Amino acid sequence: MSITSVFNFTFVPWFRSVAPYIHKFRHQTFVVGIAGEAIAAGKLPSLAQDLAMIQSMGVKIVLVHGFRPQVNEQLRAKGHAPKYSHGIRITDEVALDCAQEAAGQLRYEIEAAFSQGLPNTPMADSTVRVISGNFITARPVGIVDGVDFQHSGVVRKVDIAGITKTLDMDAMVLLSPFGFSPTGEAFNLTMEEVATSVAIALQADKLMFLTEIPGIRTRPDEAASEDNPIDTELPLAAAEKMLAELPRPTQPSDVGFYLQHCVKACKQGVERSHIIPYSVDGAILLEVYVHDGIGTMVVDEKLESLREASPDDVGGILQLIEPFEKDGTLVKRGRSEIERDIGNYTIIEHDGVIFACAALYPYPEAKTAEMAALTVSPDVQGQGDGERILKRVEQRARASGLDSIFVLTTRTMHWFIKRGFAPVDPEWLPEARKRKYNWDRKSQVLVKKLST
């Protein structure tokens, strides 16, 4: 097979798998916070390319840049040491000048990065309008525990109307970590607070931090495997519990430094908050368009929706089970059959993509039901979706007053036996099902009694 054929063979299914995410995120709003360390590490050109691609697919983007290392570099050049307290910079007159200089330089570099358009690059033919402005009103931090933070501030108000109007013009909004008071004073803010405040004010669909850390692991005492070095999805309750047990974060490398902002955003209406490592090339694309992502996502509730299927799910179910029908794991089912029986199906759906399904066919006269077409996508096998589907099917069977469920399988009998099923002779089957039993296929029949 030629290299071109191999590429075509892999590209087409990959592109099709990405399509549901492209459709889902169109017209959504992402607030992206980029740590100054990412820019210092030379990641800006590739990040600009990736963000330009995401915007071209209809996503509205507010970009907030940090400048911690850039300000520190300028302070040292002037013979001044950076000063921090409570995880916040103490901004004296010299630090304020350095912050303003760093912000101006970074704004220039970011605008230049989004103005690229060389042929044969991801930016070719792109048109990204980057608009900055005085969208943030701030107030001083003041004196905390005897420490005067001087020109350091906190967000007081976000100009929602101004940012929204700019986004509606198909422009990208660029925010520096600065805010201004009604009297015209400038205050040095943190990138993390600005990004979080803007995401909450806009009720953004995503808040994303591109950071120095790879993500969050809730069980640091356990050895991290190559397949699961971090928690890719962290429920809000678990994130809050973890924060309560951690010491107060003061450095970006502290586990809770970005996590505290993700928790705050999720508690105030931002559905998803992400911590993504900038060290991984294409990290933001992997996080947005791949099912499990590359970093840690904090969510207010489990994104995977376990529910009964509707007629709109027929196509997704067909796409899920087709490979298993081809290799003989499942019996072939046509579209018309699934459409007819769609009310019998339970599915797990994530961002518009169906990753697991099963159907329940009751035989009331025998007080039992068949669970058929139990399928879990290879992309998520081993994550417990099979057990979740099974439990829901069992609940549906109990609710119908049935005493047992049974399955017919040729290859997965051990999985069912581990979950309480016992093999029986095909003669055990209800008469109506026995008449349809394919004796040539020789499927094994397994039964599970339902506890009341």
Secondary structure in CASP SS format (residue, H / E / C, confidence):
PFRMAT SS
TARGET T0000
AUTHOR 0000-0000-0000
METHOD secondary structure of the structure
MODEL  1
M C 1.00
S C 1.00
I H 1.00
T H 1.00
S H 1.00
V H 1.00
F H 1.00
N H 1.00
F H 1.00
T H 1.00
F H 1.00
V H 1.00
P H 1.00
W H 1.00
F H 1.00
R H 1.00
S H 1.00
V H 1.00
A H 1.00
P H 1.00
Y H 1.00
I H 1.00
H H 1.00
K H 1.00
F H 1.00
R C 1.00
H C 1.00
Q C 1.00
T E 1.00
F E 1.00
V E 1.00
V E 1.00
G E 1.00
I E 1.00
A C 1.00
G H 1.00
E H 1.00
A H 1.00
I H 1.00
A H 1.00
A C 1.00
G C 1.00
K C 1.00
L H 1.00
P H 1.00
S H 1.00
L H 1.00
A H 1.00
Q H 1.00
D H 1.00
L H 1.00
A H 1.00
M H 1.00
I H 1.00
Q H 1.00
S H 1.00
M C 1.00
G C 1.00
V C 1.00
K E 1.00
I E 1.00
V E 1.00
L E 1.00
V E 1.00
H E 1.00
G C 1.00
F C 1.00
R H 1.00
P H 1.00
Q H 1.00
V H 1.00
N H 1.00
E H 1.00
Q H 1.00
L H 1.00
R H 1.00
A H 1.00
K C 1.00
G C 1.00
H C 1.00
A C 1.00
P C 1.00
K C 1.00
Y E 1.00
S E 1.00
H C 1.00
G C 1.00
I E 1.00
R E 1.00
I C 1.00
T E 1.00
D C 1.00
E H 1.00
V H 1.00
A H 1.00
L H 1.00
D H 1.00
C H 1.00
A H 1.00
Q H 1.00
E H 1.00
A H 1.00
A H 1.00
G H 1.00
Q H 1.00
L H 1.00
R H 1.00
Y H 1.00
E H 1.00
I H 1.00
E H 1.00
A H 1.00
A H 1.00
F C 1.00
S C 1.00
Q C 1.00
G C 1.00
L C 1.00
P C 1.00
N C 1.00
T C 1.00
P C 1.00
M C 1.00
A C 1.00
D C 1.00
S C 1.00
T C 1.00
V C 1.00
R C 1.00
V E 1.00
I E 1.00
S C 1.00
G C 1.00
N C 1.00
F C 1.00
I E 1.00
T E 1.00
A E 1.00
R E 1.00
P E 1.00
V C 1.00
G C 1.00
I E 1.00
V E 1.00
D C 1.00
G C 1.00
V E 1.00
D E 1.00
F C 1.00
Q E 1.00
H C 1.00
S E 1.00
G E 1.00
V E 1.00
V E 1.00
R E 1.00
K E 1.00
V E 1.00
D C 1.00
I H 1.00
A H 1.00
G H 1.00
I H 1.00
T H 1.00
K H 1.00
T H 1.00
L H 1.00
D H 1.00
M C 1.00
D C 1.00
A C 1.00
M E 1.00
V E 1.00
L E 1.00
L E 1.00
S C 1.00
P C 1.00
F E 1.00
G E 1.00
F E 1.00
S C 1.00
P C 1.00
T C 1.00
G C 1.00
E C 1.00
A E 1.00
F E 1.00
N E 1.00
L C 1.00
T C 1.00
M H 1.00
E H 1.00
E H 1.00
V H 1.00
A H 1.00
T H 1.00
S H 1.00
V H 1.00
A H 1.00
I H 1.00
A H 1.00
L H 1.00
Q C 1.00
A C 1.00
D C 1.00
K E 1.00
L E 1.00
M E 1.00
F E 1.00
L E 1.00
T E 1.00
E C 1.00
I C 1.00
P C 1.00
G C 1.00
I C 1.00
R C 1.00
T C 1.00
R C 1.00
P C 1.00
D C 1.00
E C 1.00
A C 1.00
A C 1.00
S C 1.00
E C 1.00
D C 1.00
N C 1.00
P C 1.00
I C 1.00
D C 1.00
T C 1.00
E E 1.00
L E 1.00
P E 1.00
L H 1.00
A H 1.00
A H 1.00
A H 1.00
E H 1.00
K H 1.00
M H 1.00
L H 1.00
A H 1.00
E H 1.00
L C 1.00
P C 1.00
R C 1.00
P C 1.00
T C 1.00
Q C 1.00
P C 1.00
S C 1.00
D C 1.00
V C 1.00
G H 1.00
F H 1.00
Y H 1.00
L H 1.00
Q H 1.00
H H 1.00
C H 1.00
V H 1.00
K H 1.00
A H 1.00
C H 1.00
K H 1.00
Q C 1.00
G C 1.00
V C 1.00
E C 1.00
R E 1.00
S E 1.00
H E 1.00
I E 1.00
I E 1.00
P E 1.00
Y C 1.00
S C 1.00
V C 1.00
D C 1.00
G C 1.00
A H 1.00
I H 1.00
L H 1.00
L H 1.00
E H 1.00
V H 1.00
Y H 1.00
V C 1.00
H C 1.00
D C 1.00
G C 1.00
I C 1.00
G C 1.00
T E 1.00
M E 1.00
V E 1.00
V E 1.00
D C 1.00
E C 1.00
K C 1.00
L C 1.00
E C 1.00
S E 1.00
L E 1.00
R E 1.00
E E 1.00
A C 1.00
S C 1.00
P H 1.00
D H 1.00
D H 1.00
V H 1.00
G H 1.00
G H 1.00
I H 1.00
L H 1.00
Q H 1.00
L H 1.00
I H 1.00
E H 1.00
P H 1.00
F H 1.00
E H 1.00
K H 1.00
D C 1.00
G C 1.00
T C 1.00
L C 1.00
V C 1.00
K C 1.00
R C 1.00
G C 1.00
R H 1.00
S H 1.00
E H 1.00
I H 1.00
E H 1.00
R H 1.00
D C 1.00
I H 1.00
G H 1.00
N H 1.00
Y E 1.00
T E 1.00
I E 1.00
I E 1.00
E E 1.00
H E 1.00
D C 1.00
G C 1.00
V E 1.00
I E 1.00
F E 1.00
A E 1.00
C E 1.00
A E 1.00
A E 1.00
L E 1.00
Y E 1.00
P E 1.00
Y E 1.00
P H 1.00
E H 1.00
A H 1.00
K C 1.00
T E 1.00
A E 1.00
E E 1.00
M E 1.00
A E 1.00
A E 1.00
L E 1.00
T E 1.00
V E 1.00
S C 1.00
P C 1.00
D C 1.00
V C 1.00
Q C 1.00
G C 1.00
Q C 1.00
G C 1.00
D H 1.00
G H 1.00
E H 1.00
R H 1.00
I H 1.00
L H 1.00
K H 1.00
R H 1.00
V H 1.00
E H 1.00
Q H 1.00
R H 1.00
A H 1.00
R H 1.00
A H 1.00
S C 1.00
G C 1.00
L C 1.00
D C 1.00
S E 1.00
I E 1.00
F E 1.00
V E 1.00
L E 1.00
T E 1.00
T C 1.00
R C 1.00
T C 1.00
M H 1.00
H H 1.00
W H 1.00
F H 1.00
I H 1.00
K C 1.00
R C 1.00
G C 1.00
F C 1.00
A E 1.00
P E 1.00
V E 1.00
D C 1.00
P H 1.00
E H 1.00
W H 1.00
L C 1.00
P C 1.00
E H 1.00
A H 1.00
R H 1.00
K H 1.00
R C 1.00
K C 1.00
Y C 1.00
N C 1.00
W C 1.00
D C 1.00
R C 1.00
K C 1.00
S C 1.00
Q E 1.00
V E 1.00
L E 1.00
V E 1.00
K E 1.00
K E 1.00
L C 1.00
S C 1.00
T C 1.00
END
